[in-house]
Amino acid sequence: MALPKYKTSRANTHSRRANWKATAAQTIACPNCGEPTLPHMACPACGSYRGRVYRSAIRSAHTK
């Protein structure tokens, strides 16, 4: 296996890592209430997903 002959400089390291950018999560509008929600997830505002209401799934034993 090949090994680098010299240490990678900070400029090369930083310029390579400069392309690692975080992107914002894509959201869609809930068809039931219109609130922005993550795709393929139940709406946190109304609890609906694909025409069904999963409100009981949103409320867990940890929340009151």
mmCIF file of the N, C-alpha and C atoms, coordinates in Angstrom:
data_MODEL
# 
_entry.id   MODEL 
# 
loop_
_atom_site.group_PDB 
_atom_site.id 
_atom_site.type_symbol 
_atom_site.label_atom_id 
_atom_site.label_alt_id 
_atom_site.label_comp_id 
_atom_site.label_asym_id 
_atom_site.label_entity_id 
_atom_site.label_seq_id 
_atom_site.pdbx_PDB_ins_code 
_atom_site.Cartn_x 
_atom_site.Cartn_y 
_atom_site.Cartn_z 
_atom_site.occupancy 
_atom_site.B_iso_or_equiv 
_atom_site.pdbx_formal_charge 
_atom_site.auth_seq_id 
_atom_site.auth_comp_id 
_atom_site.auth_asym_id 
_atom_site.auth_atom_id 
_atom_site.pdbx_PDB_model_num 
ATOM 1   N N  . MET A 1 1  ? 0.843   -1.179 0.000  1.00 0.00 ? 1  MET A N  1 
ATOM 2   C CA . MET A 1 1  ? 0.000   0.000  0.000  1.00 0.00 ? 1  MET A CA 1 
ATOM 3   C C  . MET A 1 1  ? 0.886   1.239  0.000  1.00 0.00 ? 1  MET A C  1 
ATOM 4   N N  . ALA A 1 2  ? 0.549   2.194  -0.838 1.00 0.00 ? 2  ALA A N  1 
ATOM 5   C CA . ALA A 1 2  ? 1.363   3.391  -0.977 1.00 0.00 ? 2  ALA A CA 1 
ATOM 6   C C  . ALA A 1 2  ? 1.174   4.317  0.205  1.00 0.00 ? 2  ALA A C  1 
ATOM 7   N N  . LEU A 1 3  ? 2.265   4.933  0.622  1.00 0.00 ? 3  LEU A N  1 
ATOM 8   C CA . LEU A 1 3  ? 2.229   5.900  1.715  1.00 0.00 ? 3  LEU A CA 1 
ATOM 9   C C  . LEU A 1 3  ? 2.684   7.245  1.199  1.00 0.00 ? 3  LEU A C  1 
ATOM 10  N N  . PRO A 1 4  ? 2.147   8.344  1.749  1.00 0.00 ? 4  PRO A N  1 
ATOM 11  C CA . PRO A 1 4  ? 2.607   9.655  1.294  1.00 0.00 ? 4  PRO A CA 1 
ATOM 12  C C  . PRO A 1 4  ? 4.055   9.898  1.706  1.00 0.00 ? 4  PRO A C  1 
ATOM 13  N N  . LYS A 1 5  ? 4.806   10.490 0.804  1.00 0.00 ? 5  LYS A N  1 
ATOM 14  C CA . LYS A 1 5  ? 6.222   10.736 1.072  1.00 0.00 ? 5  LYS A CA 1 
ATOM 15  C C  . LYS A 1 5  ? 6.403   11.950 1.970  1.00 0.00 ? 5  LYS A C  1 
ATOM 16  N N  . TYR A 1 6  ? 5.507   12.942 1.810  1.00 0.00 ? 6  TYR A N  1 
ATOM 17  C CA . TYR A 1 6  ? 5.632   14.172 2.583  1.00 0.00 ? 6  TYR A CA 1 
ATOM 18  C C  . TYR A 1 6  ? 4.323   14.466 3.313  1.00 0.00 ? 6  TYR A C  1 
ATOM 19  N N  . LYS A 1 7  ? 4.433   15.283 4.348  1.00 0.00 ? 7  LYS A N  1 
ATOM 20  C CA . LYS A 1 7  ? 3.250   15.698 5.092  1.00 0.00 ? 7  LYS A CA 1 
ATOM 21  C C  . LYS A 1 7  ? 2.401   16.629 4.222  1.00 0.00 ? 7  LYS A C  1 
ATOM 22  N N  . THR A 1 8  ? 1.099   16.447 4.280  1.00 0.00 ? 8  THR A N  1 
ATOM 23  C CA . THR A 1 8  ? 0.202   17.322 3.540  1.00 0.00 ? 8  THR A CA 1 
ATOM 24  C C  . THR A 1 8  ? 0.149   18.676 4.220  1.00 0.00 ? 8  THR A C  1 
ATOM 25  N N  . SER A 1 9  ? 0.346   19.730 3.451  1.00 0.00 ? 9  SER A N  1 
ATOM 26  C CA . SER A 1 9  ? 0.387   21.071 4.025  1.00 0.00 ? 9  SER A CA 1 
ATOM 27  C C  . SER A 1 9  ? -0.997  21.494 4.508  1.00 0.00 ? 9  SER A C  1 
ATOM 28  N N  . ARG A 1 10 ? -1.015  22.496 5.377  1.00 0.00 ? 10 ARG A N  1 
ATOM 29  C CA . ARG A 1 10 ? -2.291  23.005 5.887  1.00 0.00 ? 10 ARG A CA 1 
ATOM 30  C C  . ARG A 1 10 ? -3.119  23.620 4.776  1.00 0.00 ? 10 ARG A C  1 
ATOM 31  N N  . ALA A 1 11 ? -2.478  24.281 3.834  1.00 0.00 ? 11 ALA A N  1 
ATOM 32  C CA . ALA A 1 11 ? -3.212  24.907 2.729  1.00 0.00 ? 11 ALA A CA 1 
ATOM 33  C C  . ALA A 1 11 ? -3.919  23.846 1.887  1.00 0.00 ? 11 ALA A C  1 
ATOM 34  N N  . ASN A 1 12 ? -3.215  22.758 1.604  1.00 0.00 ? 12 ASN A N  1 
ATOM 35  C CA . ASN A 1 12 ? -3.847  21.689 0.821  1.00 0.00 ? 12 ASN A CA 1 
ATOM 36  C C  . ASN A 1 12 ? -4.968  21.031 1.615  1.00 0.00 ? 12 ASN A C  1 
ATOM 37  N N  . THR A 1 13 ? -4.757  20.826 2.899  1.00 0.00 ? 13 THR A N  1 
ATOM 38  C CA . THR A 1 13 ? -5.779  20.207 3.734  1.00 0.00 ? 13 THR A CA 1 
ATOM 39  C C  . THR A 1 13 ? -7.012  21.092 3.830  1.00 0.00 ? 13 THR A C  1 
ATOM 40  N N  . HIS A 1 14 ? -6.810  22.385 4.061  1.00 0.00 ? 14 HIS A N  1 
ATOM 41  C CA . HIS A 1 14 ? -7.940  23.299 4.201  1.00 0.00 ? 14 HIS A CA 1 
ATOM 42  C C  . HIS A 1 14 ? -8.671  23.491 2.889  1.00 0.00 ? 14 HIS A C  1 
ATOM 43  N N  . SER A 1 15 ? -7.936  23.542 1.779  1.00 0.00 ? 15 SER A N  1 
ATOM 44  C CA . SER A 1 15 ? -8.611  23.711 0.495  1.00 0.00 ? 15 SER A CA 1 
ATOM 45  C C  . SER A 1 15 ? -9.400  22.455 0.127  1.00 0.00 ? 15 SER A C  1 
ATOM 46  N N  . ARG A 1 16 ? -8.925  21.295 0.534  1.00 0.00 ? 16 ARG A N  1 
ATOM 47  C CA . ARG A 1 16 ? -9.669  20.073 0.280  1.00 0.00 ? 16 ARG A CA 1 
ATOM 48  C C  . ARG A 1 16 ? -10.920 20.024 1.150  1.00 0.00 ? 16 ARG A C  1 
ATOM 49  N N  . ARG A 1 17 ? -10.810 20.412 2.401  1.00 0.00 ? 17 ARG A N  1 
ATOM 50  C CA . ARG A 1 17 ? -11.950 20.379 3.319  1.00 0.00 ? 17 ARG A CA 1 
ATOM 51  C C  . ARG A 1 17 ? -12.919 21.533 3.100  1.00 0.00 ? 17 ARG A C  1 
ATOM 52  N N  . ALA A 1 18 ? -12.526 22.522 2.305  1.00 0.00 ? 18 ALA A N  1 
ATOM 53  C CA . ALA A 1 18 ? -13.400 23.669 2.061  1.00 0.00 ? 18 ALA A CA 1 
ATOM 54  C C  . ALA A 1 18 ? -14.645 23.266 1.273  1.00 0.00 ? 18 ALA A C  1 
ATOM 55  N N  . ASN A 1 19 ? -14.586 22.128 0.587  1.00 0.00 ? 19 ASN A N  1 
ATOM 56  C CA . ASN A 1 19 ? -15.730 21.691 -0.209 1.00 0.00 ? 19 ASN A CA 1 
ATOM 57  C C  . ASN A 1 19 ? -16.718 20.871 0.597  1.00 0.00 ? 19 ASN A C  1 
ATOM 58  N N  . TRP A 1 20 ? -16.415 20.563 1.842  1.00 0.00 ? 20 TRP A N  1 
ATOM 59  C CA . TRP A 1 20 ? -17.332 19.825 2.707  1.00 0.00 ? 20 TRP A CA 1 
ATOM 60  C C  . TRP A 1 20 ? -18.277 20.819 3.374  1.00 0.00 ? 20 TRP A C  1 
ATOM 61  N N  . LYS A 1 21 ? -19.405 21.062 2.748  1.00 0.00 ? 21 LYS A N  1 
ATOM 62  C CA . LYS A 1 21 ? -20.344 22.048 3.263  1.00 0.00 ? 21 LYS A CA 1 
ATOM 63  C C  . LYS A 1 21 ? -21.628 21.348 3.684  1.00 0.00 ? 21 LYS A C  1 
ATOM 64  N N  . ALA A 1 22 ? -22.193 21.789 4.775  1.00 0.00 ? 22 ALA A N  1 
ATOM 65  C CA . ALA A 1 22 ? -23.476 21.263 5.234  1.00 0.00 ? 22 ALA A CA 1 
ATOM 66  C C  . ALA A 1 22 ? -24.596 21.903 4.426  1.00 0.00 ? 22 ALA A C  1 
ATOM 67  N N  . THR A 1 23 ? -25.584 21.117 4.099  1.00 0.00 ? 23 THR A N  1 
ATOM 68  C CA . THR A 1 23 ? -26.729 21.640 3.370  1.00 0.00 ? 23 THR A CA 1 
ATOM 69  C C  . THR A 1 23 ? -27.964 21.567 4.267  1.00 0.00 ? 23 THR A C  1 
ATOM 70  N N  . ALA A 1 24 ? -28.859 22.495 4.082  1.00 0.00 ? 24 ALA A N  1 
ATOM 71  C CA . ALA A 1 24 ? -30.090 22.520 4.871  1.00 0.00 ? 24 ALA A CA 1 
ATOM 72  C C  . ALA A 1 24 ? -30.993 21.371 4.441  1.00 0.00 ? 24 ALA A C  1 
ATOM 73  N N  . ALA A 1 25 ? -31.746 20.836 5.387  1.00 0.00 ? 25 ALA A N  1 
ATOM 74  C CA . ALA A 1 25 ? -32.662 19.740 5.087  1.00 0.00 ? 25 ALA A CA 1 
ATOM 75  C C  . ALA A 1 25 ? -33.790 20.248 4.201  1.00 0.00 ? 25 ALA A C  1 
ATOM 76  N N  . GLN A 1 26 ? -34.154 19.448 3.200  1.00 0.00 ? 26 GLN A N  1 
ATOM 77  C CA . GLN A 1 26 ? -35.235 19.811 2.308  1.00 0.00 ? 26 GLN A CA 1 
ATOM 78  C C  . GLN A 1 26 ? -36.564 19.586 3.010  1.00 0.00 ? 26 GLN A C  1 
ATOM 79  N N  . THR A 1 27 ? -37.461 20.533 2.881  1.00 0.00 ? 27 THR A N  1 
ATOM 80  C CA . THR A 1 27 ? -38.779 20.410 3.497  1.00 0.00 ? 27 THR A CA 1 
ATOM 81  C C  . THR A 1 27 ? -39.849 20.492 2.417  1.00 0.00 ? 27 THR A C  1 
ATOM 82  N N  . ILE A 1 28 ? -41.006 19.934 2.738  1.00 0.00 ? 28 ILE A N  1 
ATOM 83  C CA . ILE A 1 28 ? -42.164 20.014 1.862  1.00 0.00 ? 28 ILE A CA 1 
ATOM 84  C C  . ILE A 1 28 ? -43.316 20.592 2.674  1.00 0.00 ? 28 ILE A C  1 
ATOM 85  N N  . ALA A 1 29 ? -44.323 21.069 1.997  1.00 0.00 ? 29 ALA A N  1 
ATOM 86  C CA . ALA A 1 29 ? -45.511 21.585 2.682  1.00 0.00 ? 29 ALA A CA 1 
ATOM 87  C C  . ALA A 1 29 ? -46.455 20.425 2.978  1.00 0.00 ? 29 ALA A C  1 
ATOM 88  N N  . CYS A 1 30 ? -46.937 20.364 4.197  1.00 0.00 ? 30 CYS A N  1 
ATOM 89  C CA . CYS A 1 30 ? -47.882 19.315 4.591  1.00 0.00 ? 30 CYS A CA 1 
ATOM 90  C C  . CYS A 1 30 ? -49.182 19.527 3.817  1.00 0.00 ? 30 CYS A C  1 
ATOM 91  N N  . PRO A 1 31 ? -49.702 18.489 3.160  1.00 0.00 ? 31 PRO A N  1 
ATOM 92  C CA . PRO A 1 31 ? -50.950 18.675 2.408  1.00 0.00 ? 31 PRO A CA 1 
ATOM 93  C C  . PRO A 1 31 ? -52.163 18.892 3.308  1.00 0.00 ? 31 PRO A C  1 
ATOM 94  N N  . ASN A 1 32 ? -52.057 18.519 4.588  1.00 0.00 ? 32 ASN A N  1 
ATOM 95  C CA . ASN A 1 32 ? -53.185 18.663 5.498  1.00 0.00 ? 32 ASN A CA 1 
ATOM 96  C C  . ASN A 1 32 ? -53.248 20.065 6.111  1.00 0.00 ? 32 ASN A C  1 
ATOM 97  N N  . CYS A 1 33 ? -52.098 20.543 6.642  1.00 0.00 ? 33 CYS A N  1 
ATOM 98  C CA . CYS A 1 33 ? -52.120 21.831 7.335  1.00 0.00 ? 33 CYS A CA 1 
ATOM 99  C C  . CYS A 1 33 ? -51.231 22.889 6.673  1.00 0.00 ? 33 CYS A C  1 
ATOM 100 N N  . GLY A 1 34 ? -50.338 22.502 5.777  1.00 0.00 ? 34 GLY A N  1 
ATOM 101 C CA . GLY A 1 34 ? -49.497 23.467 5.078  1.00 0.00 ? 34 GLY A CA 1 
ATOM 102 C C  . GLY A 1 34 ? -48.200 23.805 5.778  1.00 0.00 ? 34 GLY A C  1 
ATOM 103 N N  . GLU A 1 35 ? -47.945 23.231 6.946  1.00 0.00 ? 35 GLU A N  1 
ATOM 104 C CA . GLU A 1 35 ? -46.707 23.501 7.670  1.00 0.00 ? 35 GLU A CA 1 
ATOM 105 C C  . GLU A 1 35 ? -45.531 22.802 6.972  1.00 0.00 ? 35 GLU A C  1 
ATOM 106 N N  . PRO A 1 36 ? -44.332 23.395 7.051  1.00 0.00 ? 36 PRO A N  1 
ATOM 107 C CA . PRO A 1 36 ? -43.174 22.698 6.471  1.00 0.00 ? 36 PRO A CA 1 
ATOM 108 C C  . PRO A 1 36 ? -42.813 21.473 7.294  1.00 0.00 ? 36 PRO A C  1 
ATOM 109 N N  . THR A 1 37 ? -42.548 20.387 6.614  1.00 0.00 ? 37 THR A N  1 
ATOM 110 C CA . THR A 1 37 ? -42.228 19.130 7.275  1.00 0.00 ? 37 THR A CA 1 
ATOM 111 C C  . THR A 1 37 ? -41.189 18.379 6.452  1.00 0.00 ? 37 THR A C  1 
ATOM 112 N N  . LEU A 1 38 ? -40.495 17.454 7.071  1.00 0.00 ? 38 LEU A N  1 
ATOM 113 C CA . LEU A 1 38 ? -39.520 16.641 6.366  1.00 0.00 ? 38 LEU A CA 1 
ATOM 114 C C  . LEU A 1 38 ? -40.242 15.618 5.498  1.00 0.00 ? 38 LEU A C  1 
ATOM 115 N N  . PRO A 1 39 ? -39.693 15.310 4.319  1.00 0.00 ? 39 PRO A N  1 
ATOM 116 C CA . PRO A 1 39 ? -40.360 14.317 3.486  1.00 0.00 ? 39 PRO A CA 1 
ATOM 117 C C  . PRO A 1 39 ? -40.286 12.927 4.107  1.00 0.00 ? 39 PRO A C  1 
ATOM 118 N N  . HIS A 1 40 ? -41.292 12.116 3.859  1.00 0.00 ? 40 HIS A N  1 
ATOM 119 C CA . HIS A 1 40 ? -41.405 10.740 4.351  1.00 0.00 ? 40 HIS A CA 1 
ATOM 120 C C  . HIS A 1 40 ? -41.487 10.679 5.875  1.00 0.00 ? 40 HIS A C  1 
ATOM 121 N N  . MET A 1 41 ? -41.958 11.740 6.503  1.00 0.00 ? 41 MET A N  1 
ATOM 122 C CA . MET A 1 41 ? -42.109 11.778 7.960  1.00 0.00 ? 41 MET A CA 1 
ATOM 123 C C  . MET A 1 41 ? -43.495 12.334 8.272  1.00 0.00 ? 41 MET A C  1 
ATOM 124 N N  . ALA A 1 42 ? -44.029 11.956 9.433  1.00 0.00 ? 42 ALA A N  1 
ATOM 125 C CA . ALA A 1 42 ? -45.307 12.513 9.867  1.00 0.00 ? 42 ALA A CA 1 
ATOM 126 C C  . ALA A 1 42 ? -45.123 13.987 10.207 1.00 0.00 ? 42 ALA A C  1 
ATOM 127 N N  . CYS A 1 43 ? -46.135 14.778 9.942  1.00 0.00 ? 43 CYS A N  1 
ATOM 128 C CA . CYS A 1 43 ? -46.075 16.218 10.190 1.00 0.00 ? 43 CYS A CA 1 
ATOM 129 C C  . CYS A 1 43 ? -46.019 16.469 11.699 1.00 0.00 ? 43 CYS A C  1 
ATOM 130 N N  . PRO A 1 44 ? -45.063 17.253 12.188 1.00 0.00 ? 44 PRO A N  1 
ATOM 131 C CA . PRO A 1 44 ? -45.015 17.511 13.623 1.00 0.00 ? 44 PRO A CA 1 
ATOM 132 C C  . PRO A 1 44 ? -46.146 18.410 14.112 1.00 0.00 ? 44 PRO A C  1 
ATOM 133 N N  . ALA A 1 45 ? -46.769 19.173 13.206 1.00 0.00 ? 45 ALA A N  1 
ATOM 134 C CA . ALA A 1 45 ? -47.832 20.086 13.625 1.00 0.00 ? 45 ALA A CA 1 
ATOM 135 C C  . ALA A 1 45 ? -49.176 19.364 13.768 1.00 0.00 ? 45 ALA A C  1 
ATOM 136 N N  . CYS A 1 46 ? -49.552 18.591 12.740 1.00 0.00 ? 46 CYS A N  1 
ATOM 137 C CA . CYS A 1 46 ? -50.879 17.964 12.782 1.00 0.00 ? 46 CYS A CA 1 
ATOM 138 C C  . CYS A 1 46 ? -50.807 16.454 12.939 1.00 0.00 ? 46 CYS A C  1 
ATOM 139 N N  . GLY A 1 47 ? -49.651 15.840 12.697 1.00 0.00 ? 47 GLY A N  1 
ATOM 140 C CA . GLY A 1 47 ? -49.487 14.402 12.897 1.00 0.00 ? 47 GLY A CA 1 
ATOM 141 C C  . GLY A 1 47 ? -49.967 13.546 11.753 1.00 0.00 ? 47 GLY A C  1 
ATOM 142 N N  . SER A 1 48 ? -50.217 14.125 10.589 1.00 0.00 ? 48 SER A N  1 
ATOM 143 C CA . SER A 1 48 ? -50.717 13.331 9.472  1.00 0.00 ? 48 SER A CA 1 
ATOM 144 C C  . SER A 1 48 ? -49.577 12.972 8.529  1.00 0.00 ? 48 SER A C  1 
ATOM 145 N N  . TYR A 1 49 ? -49.739 11.803 7.876  1.00 0.00 ? 49 TYR A N  1 
ATOM 146 C CA . TYR A 1 49 ? -48.795 11.360 6.867  1.00 0.00 ? 49 TYR A CA 1 
ATOM 147 C C  . TYR A 1 49 ? -49.546 10.481 5.883  1.00 0.00 ? 49 TYR A C  1 
ATOM 148 N N  . ARG A 1 50 ? -49.544 10.851 4.639  1.00 0.00 ? 50 ARG A N  1 
ATOM 149 C CA . ARG A 1 50 ? -50.190 10.135 3.548  1.00 0.00 ? 50 ARG A CA 1 
ATOM 150 C C  . ARG A 1 50 ? -51.669 9.879  3.827  1.00 0.00 ? 50 ARG A C  1 
ATOM 151 N N  . GLY A 1 51 ? -52.351 10.883 4.349  1.00 0.00 ? 51 GLY A N  1 
ATOM 152 C CA . GLY A 1 51 ? -53.786 10.784 4.565  1.00 0.00 ? 51 GLY A CA 1 
ATOM 153 C C  . GLY A 1 51 ? -54.202 10.172 5.893  1.00 0.00 ? 51 GLY A C  1 
ATOM 154 N N  . ARG A 1 52 ? -53.271 9.657  6.665  1.00 0.00 ? 52 ARG A N  1 
ATOM 155 C CA . ARG A 1 52 ? -53.596 9.091  7.971  1.00 0.00 ? 52 ARG A CA 1 
ATOM 156 C C  . ARG A 1 52 ? -53.090 10.014 9.066  1.00 0.00 ? 52 ARG A C  1 
ATOM 157 N N  . VAL A 1 53 ? -53.704 9.930  10.224 1.00 0.00 ? 53 VAL A N  1 
ATOM 158 C CA . VAL A 1 53 ? -53.300 10.757 11.353 1.00 0.00 ? 53 VAL A CA 1 
ATOM 159 C C  . VAL A 1 53 ? -52.564 9.877  12.352 1.00 0.00 ? 53 VAL A C  1 
ATOM 160 N N  . TYR A 1 54 ? -51.324 10.247 12.629 1.00 0.00 ? 54 TYR A N  1 
ATOM 161 C CA . TYR A 1 54 ? -50.479 9.511  13.565 1.00 0.00 ? 54 TYR A CA 1 
ATOM 162 C C  . TYR A 1 54 ? -50.184 10.373 14.784 1.00 0.00 ? 54 TYR A C  1 
ATOM 163 N N  . ARG A 1 55 ? -51.175 11.061 15.276 1.00 0.00 ? 55 ARG A N  1 
ATOM 164 C CA . ARG A 1 55 ? -50.974 11.949 16.423 1.00 0.00 ? 55 ARG A CA 1 
ATOM 165 C C  . ARG A 1 55 ? -50.513 11.170 17.645 1.00 0.00 ? 55 ARG A C  1 
ATOM 166 N N  . SER A 1 56 ? -51.035 9.960  17.851 1.00 0.00 ? 56 SER A N  1 
ATOM 167 C CA . SER A 1 56 ? -50.631 9.179  19.010 1.00 0.00 ? 56 SER A CA 1 
ATOM 168 C C  . SER A 1 56 ? -49.178 8.737  18.875 1.00 0.00 ? 56 SER A C  1 
ATOM 169 N N  . ALA A 1 57 ? -48.677 8.599  17.657 1.00 0.00 ? 57 ALA A N  1 
ATOM 170 C CA . ALA A 1 57 ? -47.288 8.221  17.459 1.00 0.00 ? 57 ALA A CA 1 
ATOM 171 C C  . ALA A 1 57 ? -46.346 9.364  17.814 1.00 0.00 ? 57 ALA A C  1 
ATOM 172 N N  . ILE A 1 58 ? -46.809 10.609 17.644 1.00 0.00 ? 58 ILE A N  1 
ATOM 173 C CA . ILE A 1 58 ? -45.968 11.769 17.956 1.00 0.00 ? 58 ILE A CA 1 
ATOM 174 C C  . ILE A 1 58 ? -45.849 11.935 19.459 1.00 0.00 ? 58 ILE A C  1 
ATOM 175 N N  . ARG A 1 59 ? -46.946 11.789 20.186 1.00 0.00 ? 59 ARG A N  1 
ATOM 176 C CA . ARG A 1 59 ? -46.901 11.890 21.633 1.00 0.00 ? 59 ARG A CA 1 
ATOM 177 C C  . ARG A 1 59 ? -46.330 10.600 22.199 1.00 0.00 ? 59 ARG A C  1 
ATOM 178 N N  . SER A 1 60 ? -45.216 10.691 22.849 1.00 0.00 ? 60 SER A N  1 
ATOM 179 C CA . SER A 1 60 ? -44.638 9.495  23.446 1.00 0.00 ? 60 SER A CA 1 
ATOM 180 C C  . SER A 1 60 ? -44.773 9.574  24.969 1.00 0.00 ? 60 SER A C  1 
ATOM 181 N N  . ALA A 1 61 ? -44.282 8.578  25.647 1.00 0.00 ? 61 ALA A N  1 
ATOM 182 C CA . ALA A 1 61 ? -44.372 8.529  27.101 1.00 0.00 ? 61 ALA A CA 1 
ATOM 183 C C  . ALA A 1 61 ? -43.476 9.575  27.755 1.00 0.00 ? 61 ALA A C  1 
ATOM 184 N N  . HIS A 1 62 ? -42.503 10.089 26.989 1.00 0.00 ? 62 HIS A N  1 
ATOM 185 C CA . HIS A 1 62 ? -41.563 11.058 27.544 1.00 0.00 ? 62 HIS A CA 1 
ATOM 186 C C  . HIS A 1 62 ? -42.137 12.472 27.573 1.00 0.00 ? 62 HIS A C  1 
ATOM 187 N N  . THR A 1 63 ? -43.083 12.762 26.690 1.00 0.00 ? 63 THR A N  1 
ATOM 188 C CA . THR A 1 63 ? -43.667 14.105 26.661 1.00 0.00 ? 63 THR A CA 1 
ATOM 189 C C  . THR A 1 63 ? -45.020 14.088 27.348 1.00 0.00 ? 63 THR A C  1 
ATOM 190 N N  . LYS A 1 64 ? -45.420 15.239 27.838 1.00 0.00 ? 64 LYS A N  1 
ATOM 191 C CA . LYS A 1 64 ? -46.704 15.337 28.534 1.00 0.00 ? 64 LYS A CA 1 
ATOM 192 C C  . LYS A 1 64 ? -47.749 15.952 27.670 1.00 0.00 ? 64 LYS A C  1 
# 
